[in-house]
Amino acid sequence: MSKNNNLPTYAIVELLMRLEQYSKAIGDYKDHRINHTEVLVKTTGGAIRFPETLIMQQFENPDLINDNLLLETISSFKPIG
């Protein structure tokens, strides 16, 4: 895995904010790393995986991201400890 400086970090933060409506346990953004087409995001509450395409969609056209996509994403959340 390598650090990806080409992804808009604020789009990741925005996605985390959107996910807070489903779980406050996710926490705040700390760091991210990319692994092929998936992005591992470390938060103050644990770690969550995002498809890179979802981050870019949040950046380019966030209105197209529906609740089902967010719920699919939140299922990858792994809390600390």
C-alpha positions in Angstrom: 0.0 0.0 0.0 1.2 3.5 -0.7 0.2 7.0 0.2 -2.0 8.5 -2.5 -1.5 12.3 -2.8 -3.7 12.5 -5.9 -7.0 11.8 -4.1 -8.8 14.9 -2.8 -8.5 14.4 1.0 -11.5 16.7 1.6 -13.7 14.3 -0.4 -12.8 11.6 2.0 -13.5 13.8 5.0 -16.9 14.7 3.4 -17.7 11.0 3.0 -16.8 10.4 6.6 -19.2 13.2 7.6 -21.9 11.7 5.6 -21.4 8.3 7.2 -21.7 9.8 10.7 -25.5 9.8 10.2 -25.3 6.0 10.4 -22.5 5.6 13.0 -20.8 8.1 15.2 -18.2 5.5 16.0 -16.4 6.0 12.8 -14.7 9.2 14.1 -12.6 11.8 12.3 -10.1 11.4 9.4 -6.5 10.6 10.4 -4.8 9.2 7.2 -5.4 7.2 4.1 -3.5 4.7 1.9 -4.4 3.3 -1.5 -4.3 -0.4 -2.4 -5.1 -0.8 -6.1 -8.6 0.6 -6.5 -9.4 0.6 -2.8 -8.6 3.2 -0.2 -8.0 2.4 3.4 -8.9 5.3 5.6 -7.7 5.4 9.2 -10.0 7.4 11.6 -10.0 8.2 15.2 -12.5 5.3 15.6 -10.9 2.7 13.5 -10.5 2.0 9.7 -12.8 1.9 6.8 -12.4 1.0 3.1 -13.6 3.1 0.2 -13.6 2.3 -3.5 -11.5 5.0 -5.1 -14.4 5.6 -7.5 -16.6 6.5 -4.6 -14.2 9.2 -3.4 -13.9 10.6 -6.9 -17.7 10.6 -7.2 -17.9 12.5 -3.9 -15.5 15.0 -5.4 -17.2 15.3 -8.8 -20.9 14.7 -8.2 -21.8 13.9 -4.6 -25.5 14.0 -5.3 -25.3 10.7 -7.1 -24.2 8.9 -4.0 -27.3 7.3 -2.5 -27.9 5.8 1.0 -27.4 2.3 -0.3 -23.9 3.1 -1.4 -23.1 4.7 1.9 -24.5 1.7 3.8 -22.4 -0.7 1.7 -19.3 1.3 2.5 -20.0 1.5 6.2 -20.1 -2.3 6.4 -16.3 -2.3 5.9 -15.7 -0.3 9.1 -13.5 -2.0 11.6 -13.5 -0.2 15.0 -10.3 0.1 17.1 -9.7 -2.7 19.5 
